């Protein structure tokens, strides 16, 4: 016998899951629904199968091909216009030259089709309908049969008053070819509404057979989710895919599960799934191929399609997430919510129960989604953040995106620009670096590929090689698991906002140039740059003075990255470097926030062993914290004050600090008769002002200090401090004692993106033309005993409040005062982050 699979449905009631695929391709248990129908037909010896198609037909024909993978022969019949169920089968009439079976491609069943065929033959029927019993027949076509199985009456979706039977039509039919003579060609004609009532009226042999077993037509989202629960619970008499790796847990190939993960079956894990530490997956959950579930996430009774990314701390409860959805840290998606393909839910969001998000949406950080989202785009406001472009490795920051960004950057720098390219030592960074290389060269750039190293080495190389700019790839020091691309200008500083906008515009329009055949060149390796950089650092300090001092340091650093610079520098300068052990296994690189938590461990080592100082340096040598010989931590604003003191002591005149720096810097400048220049907090503004100030000094002797290096090169800062201590025969604690005591606070308030401008305007209007207000960066207001700065965050929907007071109590009071003002302006609705 032959069979026909009706697979032309749009599945409108399954939207947003069917926005880009036909209903038979919606996955159940990680495989298209139609796969189970094909397997069932093959089990009952159907090998010649026709498939009727109408909505996105290529999705089905490309996936199943000619059927050889299933040991069957498939033929496809495409409707140009909707023909109804019977009309679509009529369209395949030439294929149907014997008794045949018709079945829907979007139902889930384990019926014994052979029993239905035998029944049909035994009755000599023209048409036999496969029936089943359901507890609530209101949404189905009820069929009333006589004592011997002949059909007496049809009731299409009856009311309770019309329910004379609980036997319903499953949409599975065994038909004789002459049935199609009753179906008009090229017209819309249905089996249940048109053909079968016609056959019944004309007295043709029309029978119904009730089969035992499972059947679900997956007509809506509720049934879609329930079909997974039924399959996992064993209610469907079909084999679960995968291998049972522990009781009730079925998994595909190459699945990686952390030892501390807790999985309570029944659960299905697709090929290549990665489950992180502390993850909790409860029963009746299906996770598709290529999904990543990061540390501490919790998933219950949810269905995830392929390549879904779930960040740390996420909660999923009874939700459906379609392909390539990203749910970022701390967000929750609740029961009945359905998230369409390629949607991004940012950090700390809540998606309420039964919400539907159509494909390609973006839910901004901190939002509470209370209404379904059909329209709109996920296009970000901008791709540049605090320092370059960042994204979760191979999820947000992919090689494809990196290549396009690089081409746009090369175009923004002009014709055939010279560009330095580098990365840290880690594999994800190298992957993105290689993609950047392709993008740069495709746009005609001359690429100088540096040895793997730290960010300051890259900045040095751009200047040394006289390049027009550069790209350095590193693991983000701020966001675990993320890649950060630093974009540099010819001075080694971060590119200006105007260049960032140019790159963003080129990228958005896909309007960057492509090099001709003759303009594509190989990248030029520069393996000697690390040695050049080390020589540069050593040339700028008094090596003999440091060697004679006999300094000793306790340190925490990344042995694979910054340690490759720190250790040889200390050897060359005869500094005793004692590495502080970290308990337990460490997965380098660490985010800077985790380094800062280790200050107590380093302080204990310094004081117990009587060392000169302690050092904490991140992987990229971008961040530095010191411990003085009395065990006090020198970081953040205290480190800014310390570097300012070094500048003032070595060359005086002018010191450059960000607008957030404490008044201690001004008091030190007064002491030395010097001037303080404050800059915006943006990295590019701060760096360019530092470089400009360094340039005013002309050819500085080695004894003078580059302010740019002090703020953007942790290695240079460390050895310059070591030099000062050695030359002056003093210790770090004595230097720290010279800094006036200050008290600062830093808080943030949730502010929707669209309201940030309103907040700043309202604050300015309230202050009027006060002489106590400064508008260099955000709104800075001076008070008798301190100041407060309100600054919109460029990466998150928040405003940050920095404050300083003559006491800690006053600093906290000022910060709280402006947090309250912001909340008053934003209002109670927006404070919740409503989407």
N, C-alpha and C positions, 0 to 999 in steps of 0.2 A: 504493500500500500504506500501511497504518497501522503504527504502532509503539507498543509499551508499554515504558516505562522503569520498572523496579522500583527504587523509591527509599524503601523503608520501613525500611531497616536502621538499627540503633542504632550499629553499629561499636564494639562493646564492646572489641575487641582494639586499637582505636586510642585508647582512653582514656589520658591525660586530654584529648586533642584533641577528642573527641566528647562531652565532659561537658555541653555546652550546645547542640550542633548535631547534626543527623543526618549520617551518614557521607557522603552525596552532596554535602553542603555544605562538607566539608573542602577547603581550597584546595590545588590543585596548580598550580604556576606562576602563583600569585596569582589564580586563578579557581577557583570550586567545581568539583570533579571532574565533576559532572554537566554542566557547560558544554561540556566536550570531547565528551561523548556527544551532546548536542543538535547541536553543530556537525557531528559525523560523520554523524548521521542526515540533517541538512539537506543535506549534501554529496551524499548518495545519494538525494535527492528524497523523503524522508519529510517530509510537511508536517502531517499529522494525527497527533498523538502524545498518548497517554494516560500518566499518571504515577500509579503506586500509592504511597500514603503511609501511614505508620503512626506513626513516632516523630517528634515535634515537626513535624507536617505544615506548620504555618504558615511555618516557616523557608524551606521550598522554594517553596510557592505564593506567598508574598509577594515572594520574590526574582525568580522567573521570570515571574510574572504569567500573562497569557494567551498568552505566547510571541511577541507581535508584534515585540518587539525582535530576535527571531531569525528573523523571517519564517516563523513556523510557527504552528499552532494547538495550544494545550495544554489538556487536560482532566485534572482530578484526581479520583482515586478513593481515598477514605480508608477504611482498615480500622479498625473499632472494637476488634477483638481480632485478635491475630496469626493470619494464615490460611495462612502458608507461601508459597513462591514461586508455585506453581500456583494456590493458593487466592486469592491477591491478584489474579492476572490474571483468574480466574473472576469476581471482584467487578466487573470492567469488561466483562463479557460483552456487554452491550447495545451497547457502543462498537465491538466487534470483529466486523464483519459481512463481512469478507473476509480473504484471506491477510494475516498480520501478523507482525511481527518483535518478539521480546522481547529486551531487553538490560538489564544491570544499570547502575544510575546511579552506581555507585561503583567502576567499573573504568576503566582507561586503555588505549585501543587505537587503532590506525590501520587496522584490517582493511578490506578492500574488501568492504563489505556487499553491493554489487551482484552480485559473483561468487557469494556465498552464495545470494542470491535466485534467480539464474539456475539454479544447481545444483538447488535445491529444485524448481523448476518442471520442469526437464528429467527429474527422477526421478519426478515424480508423487507426491511424498512427502506424508504427513500431517504429519510433523514432521522437520525437519532440524536437527541440532545442529552449531554451529560449533565446530571442534576446533583445537587447536594443539599443537605439540610442545614439551615442557619437559625440561630436564636432570634434574630431581628431581621425580617425579610423586607423592611420598608425601602431599602436602597437598591433592591434587586428586582429582576423580573421573576415573578412567581409563576410556576408552571403546575397545573393541576392535571394529574394523570388518572386513567381508569385502572381497573383491577389488573389488567394484563399489560399495563405500561403504555397504552396508547394515550396520546395527549388529547385532553378535552378542552382546556382553556388556558389562555395567557393573561396575566395581569402585570402590567409594567409599572413597577414602583408603587405598589398599592398603599392606601391608607390602612389604619388598623381595622377599620370597619370592613375592608375588602380582603383582609388576610384570611383566606380559606385554606392556606397550606403554608408550611415552612420550607417547602421544596423550591429551590431557585435555580435559574439558568446560570451555568458557569461560563458560557461562551465557548465551550468545547463541543464540536459537532462531528458526527460521522455521516458523510453525505455520498449519495450516488451522483455521477456526473450529470444526469438529466435534470437534477435540481437547478442547475444553472440556466436551463432553458426558460425558467420562470423569472429570471433576473434580466431586466433591460440593460443593454450595453450603454456605457458612457453616461449613466444616470446615477444619482445618489440613491442607494437602496440598502436597507438594513435587514439583517437576518431576523431579529426579534420583533421589530416594528412592522416590517413589510412582508418578507418572504414566508416566515412560518405561519402567520395568520392567513396568508393567501393559500398555502398548502392545506392548512386545516379546513378552510372554507370549502376547498375543492375535494376534500375527502381523501387526500393522499396519505399513504402509510407513514405516519409521523409518530415517533415513539420517544419516550424519555426513560433513562436508566439512572438510578440513584447509586452513586459510588461512595464507598467509605474512603476516608483519608482526609488529608489537609488540602484546603483551597483558600486562597486570598487573592482578590483581584487588585490589591494595592491601589485603591482608588483615590486615597488622599494621604496627607502626611501622617495622620494618626495611624492608619493601617500600615504605612511604610515602616514606621518605628516598631509597631507591634509585630510585623513579620520577622524582624530580627530577634525579638524576644522569643517568638514561637520557635524559630529555627534553633536558637541556642538552647532552649529548654527541652528539645527533643520532640516537640509536637509535630514537626515536619519529618516525614520518613525519608529524608535525604541525608547523605553523608556530609558531615562537617568538613570543610576544606582544611588543609594543613595537617600538622602532626600534633598529637597531644603530648606536650612537653612536661606538664604537671597536671594533677587532677583538674579537669574542667577548663584547662588553658590550651587552646589550639593555636599553633603558630606556623607561619610560612618559613621560607629560607632566610638565613642571615639576620635573624632577630637577635638584638642585644638587650639584655635586661640586667640592670644593676642589682647587686646582691641585696641591697636594702629595699628594693621595690616590693610592694605588696600587691598581689593580683589574686582576686577571688573569682573563680570561674562560676558559670561559663563565660568565657571571654575568647574572642578571636583576634589574633595579631597577624597582620599581613606581612609580606616579604619586606625585609630591610627595616623593620620598625626598631627604633631606639628608645628604650625606657630608662630614664635617669634615676639617680639616687633619691630614695624617699618617696617615690611616686606611689600613689594609691589608685588602683584600678578595680572598681567593683563589678559585680556580676552584670551580665547582659550588656556588655560593651563590645563594640566592634571597631577596631582600629585598622585603617587601610594601609596599603603598601607605602613605604617611604616616609611614614610619619615619624616625627621626633617629639617625644614627651619629656620635657626637661625636669630637673630636680624639683621635688616637692609638689608637683602638680597632682590634682585629684580629679578622677573621672568616674562618673557613675551613670550607668544605663544610657550611654551616648553612642552615636554612630559617627565615625570620622572617615571621610573618603581618603583618597591618596594624597601624600605629601603635605599633610597638615602639620603646622608647627605650633606646639603648645609650650609656652615659656614657663619659667619657674613660678610656683605659687598660684597657677591658674586653677579655677574650679569649673568643671563642666558637669551639669546635672540634667540628664534626659534631653540632650540637645543633639542636633544633626549639623555637622560641619562639612560642607562640600570641599572639593579639591583645592589645595593650595591656600586654604584659609590660614591666617596667622592670628593667634591670640597671645598677646604679650603680657608681661609679668603682672601678676596680681589681679587679673581680670576674671570675671565670672559670667557664665552663660547658663541660663536656667531652663527649666523643663518646657519642652515644646518649641523652643527657639530653633529656627532653621537659618543657617548662615550660607549664603551663596558663594560660588567659586571666587577665589582671588580677593576675598575681603580681608581687610586688616583691622583688627580690634586692638587699639593701642593700650598702654599700661593703665591699670587700675580702673577699668571700665566695668559696667554692669549692664548685661543684656537681659531684660526682664522676660518672664515666661511668655511663650507663644508669639514672640516677636519674629518677624521675617525680614532678613536683610538680603536684598537682591545682590547679584554679583558685582564685584569691583567697587565695593564701598569702603570707606575708611571711617572708623569711629575714633574720634580724637581722645587723647589722654584724659582720664577722669570722668568720661561721659557716663550718664545713665540713660540707656535707650528705652524709651517707654512707648514708642510708636514704630511700626514697621517702616523700613527705608526702601523705597522703590527707585526713586530718581536720585541723581547726583553722581559725583565722581570720587574716586579715591585719590585723585591727583594731589600730592602734598603741596603746601603753600610754597615751599622751597626745599631744596635738597641740602643746602649748606646749613650747618649748625654752628656751635660754639667754635669748633676748630675743624674745618674741612667737612667731609661727608662721612657719615657713619651708618652702619646697618648690621643686623644680625648676619653672621657669616653664612653665605650660601643660601640664605632665606630672603633677606632684604638686599644684602650686598652680594649679588651674583656676578659671575664672570661676564655675562651678557651685558648687565648694566654697567659694570666697570669699563668695559671696552668702549661703550658709547660715551661715558663721561670723559674718558681720556681723549677721544676724538674731538669732543666739544672743547676741551681745555686746550688742545693743540691749536685748534682753529682760532680760539680767542686770543692766543698769543701772537698770531700773525703768520706770515709765510715761512715755512721750513724752520720752525723754532728749535733751539737747542734746549733739551729737557733732560734733567737728571731724574732717574728712576731708582727707587730703593725700597727695601722692606726690612722688617725684623726677621728673626730666624724661624718663625713659626709657619707651619704648612699652610693654614688658611690665608695668611698674609702673602705667602709666595704665590698661591693660586691667583689671588686678585692682582698681584704685581704682574704676573705673566699676561693676564687679560689686559691690563693697562698698557703693557708693552705693545700688544697687537693693535689696540685702539690708537695709540700715539703714532705708530708707524703707518697705519692706514690713512692717517691724516697728513702724512708727509713730514712728521717731526724727526729730528736727529736725536736719537735716544742714547744717553750715557747711562749704562746699567752699572750701578755701584754694587760693591760687596754688601752682604747682609749686615745690618748694623742698627745703630740707635738714631733717633731723630736729630740730635745735634750734629752728628756726622753728616747727615744729609744736608742740613743747612750750610755747613762748612763747604761741602762739595759743590753746591750751586754757585757759591761765590768763587771758589777755587777754579772751577772749570768754565767760569764766565758764561753760565747758561741763562736762558731767558726765564726759566722757572723750573719747578720740579714737583714730583709726586712721591710721597713716602707712605708706605702701607704699614700699619702696625695693628696689633690687637689693642682694642680700645682700653685706655687706662680708666675709663669711667663706667663702661657697660660690659659686664661679663658676656663672653660669647660673641661680641660684636667686632667688626672690622672698622677701622678709622683710616681714611685717606687724608693726609695733610697736603695741601696745595701751597707751594712756595713761589715767591717772586724772585727776581734776580738778586736781591739782597739776602735771600735765605729766610725772609720773613713770610708770614701768611699773606696770600693774595688779598687785594682790597675788595671791599664789598661791590664795587663797580665791575670788577672782573668776575666775581662770583655771579652777579646778575647776568653777565654776558654768557657765561657757561650755562646757567640755568635756562636762558632763553634759547640758546642753540640746541640744547638737549630737548626742550619741550617741543621745538619745531622740527627736530631731526634734520636740522639745516646745516650741519657741519660738513666741511669739504672732505672729499676723498682724493687721495694722491693718485697721480697717474702711474702707469707701469714703471717708468724710469725713475720716479721719485720715491719709490718704496725702498728703503735701505735697511741693512742689518743694524741692530743696536750695537753700541761699542762698549765692551766690558772695561771697567776701571777698577781692577782688583787692588791696586795700590792705595786706594783712597783711605782705607782704615789706617794704614801706617802714616800717611800724610796728616791725617787728623790728629793722631797721637803725638806726632812731632810738633804740630801746631800748638797743642795744649801745653806741652813741656817747654816749648820755646817762650811761652808767655809767663813763666814763673821763675823765681830764683831757686833753681834746683839744689844748689849747694846749701842754701840756708835751710831748706826743708830737710835735707839729709842729715844735717848736723843737729836738728831738733829732736830726732828720735821719737816722732809721734806714733801713737798707737790708737787703733780704732776698732770698735766692735761694729759689725755691719750685717744688715740683711739686704740682699740684692738677688736679682735673677741670674743664676750662674750661667744660663745659656745665652744671655743677651747683654745686659749692662755689665755683668761680671767679667765679660771678655775684655772690657776696657778698664774697669776699676782695678782689677787685680794686677795687670802689668804696669799701670800707672803707679800704684802703691809700691810695687817692686822697684821701679825705676827711681822712686823718691825715698826709698828706705823707710816707708811707713809700714808699721806692723798692722796687718789687716786680719782680724779675727772674726770669722763668720759665726753668727749666732744661729744656733740650731732651731728649727721650727718643728714642733711636735707633729707626728703623723705624716703621711704622704702629702706632698704638695704638688698641685697641678699648675705649673707655670704656664703662662704669666698670670699674676694676680692683679685684680683691679687695685687702684691706688687706695681706695677706702680700706681694703684689707691690710695693706702695708701699714697704714696709720694706726691700726689696732695693735700693732706689735711694738709700739714705742716703749711700753713698760718692760718688755722682755729685754730690749736693747739697753734701756736705762739701768736695769739690774746688772747686766754684764759690765757696763762701764764703771759703775760705782764699786762693784765687788772686786773687779780686777784692777782698779786704779788706772783706767785707760784715759787717753787724752780726750776722746769724744766718741759718740756713736753716730752711725750713718744708716739711713734707710733710703734706698734709691729704687725707683721702679724700673721695669724692664727696658723702657725706651730712653732712660736717662733724662726724662722730661720733668720729673718730680723728685724733690729732695726734702728730707726731714733730718734734723740733727739733734743729738743729745749732748748737752754740755757735760763737763767733767763732774758736775754736781748732780747729774741725773735729770736735769730739766729739759723738756722737749722744746725745740726751736723749729716751728713750722708755720705755714700760712702767713698771717700778718706779722708775726714775730720774726719770721725769716725775711720778709720784705723789709722790715725795719733794720735787721742785721746787715743785709746787703746795702741798704742806704747808708748805714754807718761806715761800712768799708769804703764806699765811694767817696763819702765826705772826708774821711781820714786820709785817703790816698791822693785825691785831686781837688776836693772842694767844689766850689762854684755852683754846680747845678746837679740835682738828683731828680730822676724821673720815676714816678710811682703811679699806680692806677688810682682812680677816684675813690676806691674803697679802702685805701691804706689809712692807718691810724694817724692821729695828730702827733704821735710820738716822732714821726718823720719830720714834721714841721719844727718841733722843739729841738731836734738834733740839728736841723739846718740853721736855725737861729744861733745855736751855739757856735757853729762854724762860719757864720756869716754867709751862708749859701742860700740858693733859691730852690724851691720845690716846684716841679712841673707835674701836674696831675693829668692823666689821660683817661680816655674811655676804657671800659673794661674789655672790649673786644680785642682779641689777640692781635689782629692785624694793626689796629690803631696803636696799641701799646708797643709792639715791636718796632714799628716804623719810627715812632718818636724816640725810642732808645737808640736806633741806628743813626738817626739824625743827630742826636746829642753826641754819640760816639764820634761821628764825622767832624764835629766842630773842634774836637781835640786834635785833629790832624794825625800825624804819625806819632801815636802814643808810644812812650817808652814802655818796656815790659813791666815796670813797676806800677803803671797806671792800669785801671780796670775797665774792660768793656762792660757797660751796663747791660747791653743786649745778652752777652754771655752769662752774666750773673742771674738773669731771669729766665733764660731759655736753654741753659746747658748745665745740668746737674753736675757733670764731671768737672767742668771748668769752675763752677762755683766752689766745689769741694776743695780742689787743689789751690784755688786762690785764697780761700780762708786758711788753709794749711800754711800757705806762704806768709800771710799776714801774721799769724800766730808765731811763726818761726822767726821772721824778721824782727818783730816787736818783743820777742821772748815773753810772751804772755799766754794765757789760756783762754779757752772759749767762754768759760763762765765769767771771767772778768770783762770780756767784750760784751756779753749779754747784759751784765750789770749796768752798762752805760746807757742802755735803752730805757727811756721813761716808761713807767708802768701805764698800761692802757686796758680798757675794758670794752669788749665788742660783742655784739649779738648779730645773728643771721637767721631770719625766718622767711617763710614764704606763705602766700595766700593764693588759693585757687582763683584764677581769672580766665574766663573763656577768651579765645583768641580775638573774637570780634569786640570784646569789651576792654581790651588793654588800652587802646587809645582813649577811651572814655575815662578810665581810671586816671591816667596821667593828666588829661585836660582838666578834670574835676579838681585834682590836687593843686594844679597851677592856679586855677580860678579862685580857689579858696584862699590861697596865700596872697593873691593880688600881685602887686608890684613890690613885694617885700624884698628888702636888701639881704634878707637872711636866706634867700632861695638861690640855688645854682642849678643851671640846666645843661651842664656839660654832658652828662650821660644819665638819663632818667631825671628824677626830681630829687635834689639834695636840699634838705632844710636844716639850717643851723639853729640850735637852741642854746640858751644860756649855759647849760651844763653838758652839751654834747650835740650830736647831729644824727640825722636819719636820711637814708637814701632809698628811694623806691625805684626799682629797676625791672622793667618787663623782661622775662626770660625768653631768649630767642628759640629755644627748643621745646619748652613745655608750656601748657596753658596756665602759667602762674606768674605772679609778680613777686620778686624777692625784696626783702627789706633788710638793709644793713644799718646798724646803728652803733654809735660809740657814746659812752657817758663817762662822767668823772668817777662813777662807781658802777659795779655790775648791775646793781638794782636799777639805776637810771638807764643804762643801756637796754636792759630788758623792757623797762617801762616804755621807752621810746619806740622800740620795735613793736610792742603790743598795741601802742596808740595808733600806729600807721596800719597795722594789720586790721584793726577794727574799722578804720576809715575806709580801707579798701573794700572790706566786706559790706559796709553800708552802701558804697557806690555800686558794687556788683549786684547786691540784692539777694534775697533768700533763694529765688529760683535758680539763678545762675551759680550760686555757691555749691549746689549739688552737682554741677557739671552736666546738666540736662542736655541730651543730644537733640 
